Amino acid sequence: MLISIHRGLIVPCLFLLGAHLVAVAPCCMADDVSVFKKPVLAEASLELQSRAILLAKHGQMESALMISEQAVKVAPFSWLAQYNLACFYAQNDRVEESLKSIEQAINLGFRGAKLIENDEDFKSIRELPEFKRLLEETKKSGKPQELKLSPFQDNIAWVGAENTIWDEPTNLLRTGFEWKRPARPTSVILEHGELGNRLRKWFIEGTAAGHFGDLYDNCDRDHSNLKYSQFPQLHRIEYRPEIIGDISFGLQNRFLHGGVVLGNSSTSLVNVPIWRSNPRRAYVTPSSMGTLARHYSHNHLYVYPEHQDHDPGRNGAGGYGDVYPTNTPYLLISQGSSYSDQPFLDALACTMASFRPEVKQEIVKLGLMAPTLQQIFRSCYKPAQKQDAYLTGIAHPSVFDGTQIDAMKMVEVAHSMKMETIPPLARLHVEQQEQGHLGQDYFDVVEMETLF
């Protein structure tokens, strides 16, 4: 049974990640691959594996096997690629190669004992002593990856190979930081007028949590930074010079950081046929949509400008209207382009510091920071402050106007929140969805839009 990873869940299926094939040169040995290259290489390998599965489905086993071998060369660190190759070898009666690939998958972390035991692809080798030995190996607890925690340097949270691991089921890079509460914390906020006065008073009296445990992640190379100097307790993420590139620029769909994260990227794809903002790019890519959902449930919230994806007009005259294919709470989208995210970042940073200590601790423990911030942001949005407006579309547009943010009301609501009034999270499971029609419901180079 060939398997694939879809949005972080291992599912037995013949699942295609896309209709196109990515050409990627074979990689080196598994141990030689930089951790920061693994997500991209893993995606390319998954594309190849999907192509192999499709060919096998149509009886082209020789071509499927050849492409599956290529998938392993592209991502030699992937147990999934090795497992699928073992399946193809077994189907082609290449017993020794199949057993060797199973062993490689186990060495790389595969522990699916029930899956391999019941896999029909291994029916012909199931009674072999070597297969039984490998099956027993899958039942043993594997050695977990060690995520080393890095100390902060002043207010900087450095991301490098020393504190980053790659997680194959999610295809995300996880970072770790060494959190130590300071004996004498600095001021919670500078300036900010009356809002700043209230927040400082609350923090001094012990009724506001401040920013301990919070990170700021800028993904546009400091193009539109939060004025982090006004939030002395907030740690900002910086990427080591040797890894700065596409992985830390634009849409943040590669990292799951070790803390509560507020981030932004005032960037978009421009001057290309498939121009789009970062949110639209994420919304039409299943893997990125899965990452957004993970951010949402792991205390991460990012802000992106809509840049031409939500401008009044028709067919380019003034704009193209609202071209977003969906509307989610996974992120916030600002009306406008560069710097339109600034009032969002400021209001959210103030709100994150305003929760009572015990309330914030519970919110973070439950992974509810992003949903809670969204509830506060939307209920305090000026057009939605009328009675019952929160239960209408007024509070939930696809894009928000930064001039209508009520930061003072947001911090007041956050500070007044109690344990029993933390907003609950409603989880929906999508069982099926209608597919859009290329050229009618959306425009792209191939049929590839799958929203959920």
C-alpha positions in Angstrom: 0.0 0.0 0.0 1.6 3.2 -1.1 1.3 6.1 1.3 1.7 9.8 1.1 1.7 12.7 3.5 -1.2 15.2 3.0 -1.2 18.2 5.3 0.8 16.4 7.9 -1.4 13.3 8.2 -0.2 9.9 7.0 -3.0 8.4 4.9 -3.1 5.3 2.8 -4.2 6.4 -0.6 -3.4 7.2 -4.2 -3.2 10.9 -3.6 -1.8 13.4 -6.1 -0.2 16.5 -4.8 -0.5 18.3 -8.1 -0.8 17.9 -11.8 2.7 19.0 -12.5 6.1 17.4 -11.9 9.0 19.3 -10.4 12.5 18.7 -11.9 15.0 18.5 -9.1 18.6 17.3 -9.2 19.4 14.3 -7.0 20.6 15.2 -3.5 23.5 14.0 -1.5 23.5 11.5 1.4 20.9 11.9 4.1 23.2 13.1 6.8 24.7 15.8 4.5 21.5 17.6 3.8 21.0 21.0 5.5 18.0 21.0 7.8 16.8 24.2 6.0 16.8 22.5 2.6 14.7 19.5 3.7 11.2 21.1 3.4 11.7 22.0 -0.3 13.4 18.8 -1.2 10.7 16.8 0.6 8.0 18.6 -1.4 9.9 17.8 -4.6 10.2 14.2 -3.5 6.5 14.0 -2.7 5.7 15.3 -6.2 7.8 12.5 -7.7 6.1 9.9 -5.4 2.7 11.2 -6.5 3.7 10.8 -10.1 5.0 7.3 -9.4 1.7 6.3 -7.8 -0.3 7.7 -10.7 1.9 5.7 -13.2 1.5 2.5 -11.1 -2.3 3.0 -11.1 -2.2 3.0 -14.9 0.0 -0.1 -15.0 3.3 1.6 -15.9 5.2 -0.2 -13.2 8.7 0.2 -14.7 8.4 3.9 -15.0 6.8 4.2 -11.6 9.7 2.3 -10.0 12.3 4.5 -11.8 10.6 7.7 -10.6 10.3 6.3 -7.0 14.0 5.7 -7.0 14.5 9.3 -8.1 12.3 10.5 -5.2 14.7 8.8 -2.8 17.7 10.4 -4.4 16.0 13.8 -4.1 15.2 13.3 -0.4 17.4 10.5 1.0 16.5 11.6 4.5 12.8 10.8 4.0 11.4 7.5 5.5 8.3 8.0 3.4 10.2 8.0 0.1 12.1 4.8 1.3 8.8 3.1 2.3 7.1 3.8 -1.0 10.2 2.6 -2.9 10.1 -0.6 -0.8 6.5 -1.1 -2.0 7.5 -0.7 -5.6 10.4 -3.1 -5.2 8.1 -5.7 -3.6 5.6 -5.3 -6.4 8.4 -6.0 -8.9 9.7 -9.1 -7.0 12.9 -7.4 -6.1 13.0 -8.8 -2.6 16.4 -7.8 -1.4 16.0 -4.2 -2.5 12.6 -4.0 -0.9 13.9 -5.3 2.4 16.8 -2.9 2.3 14.5 0.0 1.6 12.3 -1.0 4.6 15.4 -1.1 6.8 16.4 2.4 5.5 12.9 3.7 6.3 13.1 2.3 9.8 16.6 3.9 10.3 15.1 7.2 9.2 12.3 7.0 11.8 9.5 4.9 10.3 7.5 3.1 13.1 4.3 2.1 11.4 4.1 -1.5 12.6 0.4 -2.1 11.8 0.8 -0.4 8.4 3.7 -2.6 7.3 2.2 -5.7 8.8 -1.0 -5.4 6.8 0.4 -3.9 3.7 -0.7 -6.0 0.7 2.4 -4.9 -1.3 4.5 -7.0 1.1 2.3 -10.1 0.9 5.0 -12.0 -1.1 7.8 -11.3 1.5 5.8 -11.3 4.7 6.9 -14.8 5.8 10.6 -14.2 5.2 12.7 -14.1 8.4 14.3 -10.8 7.5 10.9 -9.2 7.0 9.7 -10.5 10.4 12.9 -9.1 12.0 12.2 -5.7 10.4 8.6 -5.8 11.6 9.8 -6.3 15.1 12.1 -3.2 14.7 9.1 -1.1 13.8 7.4 -2.0 17.1 10.3 -0.6 19.1 10.3 3.0 20.3 12.5 5.1 18.0 15.0 7.6 19.3 13.2 11.0 19.2 14.9 13.9 17.5 16.5 16.2 20.1 15.4 19.8 19.8 18.1 21.8 21.4 17.0 25.1 23.0 19.0 28.2 22.3 19.4 31.1 24.7 18.4 34.6 23.7 21.1 37.1 22.8 19.7 40.3 24.3 16.2 40.4 22.7 17.1 38.4 19.7 15.9 34.8 19.2 18.4 33.4 16.7 17.3 30.6 14.4 20.0 28.3 13.1 21.0 24.7 12.7 21.8 24.6 16.4 18.2 24.9 17.5 16.2 23.7 14.5 14.9 20.2 13.5 12.8 19.0 10.5 9.6 17.2 11.3 8.6 14.8 8.4 4.9 14.3 9.1 4.3 18.1 8.9 7.2 19.0 6.7 7.9 21.9 9.0 11.0 23.2 10.7 10.6 23.4 14.5 12.8 25.8 16.5 13.5 25.8 20.3 14.4 28.6 22.7 15.5 28.6 26.3 12.9 30.7 28.2 14.0 32.1 31.5 11.8 34.6 33.3 14.0 37.6 34.2 14.3 38.5 37.9 13.7 42.2 37.1 11.7 42.5 33.9 12.0 45.6 31.7 9.1 47.9 30.9 6.2 46.2 29.1 5.6 49.1 26.6 7.0 52.5 25.7 5.0 55.5 24.5 1.5 54.6 23.2 -0.3 57.4 25.1 -3.2 56.4 27.4 -3.1 52.8 26.2 0.5 52.6 27.2 -0.3 54.2 30.6 -2.9 51.6 31.3 -0.8 48.7 30.2 2.2 49.8 32.3 -0.1 50.2 35.3 -1.6 46.7 34.9 1.9 45.2 34.5 3.3 46.9 37.6 0.4 45.8 39.7 0.7 42.2 38.4 -2.6 42.0 36.5 -1.1 42.0 33.0 1.2 39.2 31.8 3.5 41.2 29.5 5.4 39.5 26.7 7.2 36.7 28.4 7.1 33.8 26.0 6.2 35.9 23.0 8.2 36.2 19.7 8.0 38.6 16.8 8.7 37.1 13.4 9.4 39.5 10.5 9.5 37.7 7.1 10.1 40.6 4.7 13.8 41.3 5.6 12.8 44.3 7.9 10.8 46.0 5.1 7.8 46.6 7.4 8.9 45.9 10.9 6.8 46.1 14.0 8.3 48.9 16.1 9.7 46.3 18.5 11.8 48.8 20.4 8.5 50.0 21.9 7.9 46.5 23.3 11.1 45.8 25.3 10.0 42.4 26.6 9.2 41.0 23.1 11.9 38.8 21.6 12.3 39.1 17.8 13.3 36.2 15.6 16.4 36.6 13.4 17.6 34.1 11.0 21.3 33.2 10.7 22.9 34.8 7.7 23.8 31.5 6.2 20.2 30.4 5.9 18.5 33.7 4.9 16.7 33.1 1.6 13.2 32.1 0.4 12.7 30.0 3.5 12.6 33.0 5.7 11.1 35.5 3.2 7.5 35.9 2.1 4.8 33.5 3.1 5.8 31.9 6.4 4.9 28.3 5.7 8.1 26.5 6.8 8.5 27.1 10.5 6.8 26.3 13.8 8.6 28.3 16.4 9.0 27.6 20.1 6.9 30.3 21.5 3.8 32.5 21.0 4.4 34.1 17.6 3.2 37.4 16.1 4.5 37.8 12.6 4.1 39.5 9.2 5.5 39.8 5.7 4.7 42.8 3.7 5.4 41.0 0.4 3.5 39.5 -2.5 4.1 37.9 -5.9 4.1 40.7 -8.5 5.0 41.2 -12.1 4.3 37.5 -12.9 1.3 35.9 -14.7 0.2 34.2 -11.4 0.4 37.4 -9.3 -1.1 37.0 -5.9 -0.8 38.0 -2.2 0.7 35.6 0.3 -2.7 34.6 1.7 -4.0 33.7 -1.7 -0.9 31.8 -2.4 -1.4 29.8 0.8 -5.2 29.3 0.2 -4.7 27.5 -3.1 -1.8 25.2 -1.9 -2.9 22.3 0.3 0.4 22.0 2.1 0.4 25.7 2.9 -3.2 25.6 4.1 -2.3 22.8 6.4 0.6 24.9 7.8 -1.8 27.8 8.4 -4.1 25.5 10.4 -1.1 24.3 12.4 0.0 27.9 13.1 -3.6 28.7 14.3 -3.5 25.8 16.8 0.0 26.5 17.9 -0.2 30.1 19.0 1.0 31.6 15.8 -0.7 34.6 14.0 0.6 36.3 10.9 -0.5 39.5 9.1 -0.2 40.0 5.4 -1.3 42.8 3.0 -3.9 42.0 0.3 -1.9 43.9 -2.4 -4.2 43.9 -5.4 -6.3 40.9 -4.3 -9.0 43.0 -2.7 -9.2 46.3 -4.6 -12.5 47.7 -6.0 -12.7 47.4 -9.8 -13.4 45.1 -12.6 -11.0 43.2 -14.9 -8.1 45.4 -13.7 -9.8 48.8 -14.1 -9.1 50.1 -10.6 -8.7 46.6 -9.4 -10.1 43.1 -9.7 -12.4 43.0 -6.7 -12.1 40.3 -4.0 -10.2 37.4 -5.6 -9.7 35.4 -2.5 -11.1 31.8 -2.9 -11.9 31.4 0.8 -12.0 33.2 4.1 -10.3 31.8 7.2 -9.3 32.9 10.7 -5.8 31.4 10.3 -4.3 34.8 9.5 -5.2 38.5 9.2 -5.2 40.4 5.9 -4.7 44.1 5.8 -6.3 46.3 3.1 -3.5 47.9 1.1 0.1 47.1 0.4 3.4 47.7 2.2 3.1 49.0 5.7 -0.7 48.5 5.8 0.0 45.8 8.3 1.6 48.2 10.9 -1.6 49.1 12.9 -2.5 45.4 13.1 0.9 44.4 14.5 0.8 47.2 17.1 -2.7 46.4 18.3 -2.0 42.7 18.5 1.3 43.2 20.4 -0.5 45.4 22.9 -3.3 42.9 23.3 -0.9 39.9 23.8 0.6 41.8 26.8 -2.7 42.7 28.4 -4.0 39.3 29.4 -4.0 38.5 33.1 -1.0 36.1 33.8 -3.1 33.0 34.7 -5.4 33.6 31.7 -2.6 34.0 29.2 -0.9 30.9 30.6 -4.1 28.9 30.1 -4.6 30.3 26.6 -1.1 29.3 25.6 -1.3 25.9 27.1 -4.4 25.1 25.2 -3.0 26.5 21.9 -5.7 29.2 21.7 -3.7 32.4 21.4 -4.5 32.8 17.7 -8.2 32.1 18.0 -8.5 34.3 21.1 -6.7 37.2 19.3 -9.0 36.8 16.3 -12.1 36.8 18.5 -10.9 40.0 20.3 -9.8 41.7 17.1 -13.0 41.0 15.2 -15.4 41.8 18.1 -13.6 45.1 18.7 -13.4 46.0 15.0 -15.2 49.4 14.8 -17.8 48.4 12.1 -18.6 45.3 14.2 -19.1 46.9 17.6 -22.9 47.1 17.2 -25.0 44.6 19.1 -24.9 41.1 17.5 -22.6 42.3 14.7 -20.0 39.6 15.6 -22.4 36.9 14.4 -22.7 38.6 11.0 -20.3 39.0 8.1 -19.5 42.5 9.3 -17.0 41.1 11.8 -15.6 38.6 9.4 -14.6 40.2 6.1 -11.8 38.5 4.1 -9.8 41.7 4.5 -9.7 44.3 7.3 -9.2 48.1 7.1 -6.4 49.2 9.5 -8.1 52.5 10.2 -11.0 50.7 11.8 -8.9 48.9 14.5 -9.8 49.8 18.1 -6.6 49.0 20.0 -7.8 50.5 23.2 -10.9 48.3 23.3 -8.8 45.3 22.4 -6.5 45.6 25.4 -9.5 46.3 27.7 -11.3 43.1 26.5 -8.1 41.1 26.9 -7.4 42.4 30.4 -11.0 41.7 31.5 -10.9 38.1 30.2 -11.2 35.5 32.9 -10.5 31.8 32.8 -14.1 30.9 32.3 -14.5 33.5 29.5 -11.7 32.2 27.3 -13.4 31.8 23.9 -13.8 28.1 23.0 -12.5 26.8 19.7 -14.9 25.2 17.3 -13.3 22.6 15.0 -14.8 21.6 11.7 -13.9 18.5 9.7 -14.3 18.8 5.9 -15.4 15.5 4.5 -15.7 16.5 0.9 -15.7 19.6 -1.2 -16.7 20.6 -4.7 -13.8 21.2 -7.0 -13.6 24.5 -8.9 -13.4 24.6 -12.6 -10.2 26.0 -14.1 -10.8 29.1 -16.2 -14.2 29.6 -14.6 -13.9 29.6 -10.9 -10.2 30.3 -10.7 -7.3 30.9 -13.1 -4.0 29.1 -12.9 -1.6 27.2 -15.1 -3.1 23.8 -14.2 -5.9 22.3 -12.3 -4.5 22.5 -8.7 -6.9 24.4 -6.5 -7.9 22.4 -3.4 -9.0 24.6 -0.6 -9.4 22.3 2.4 
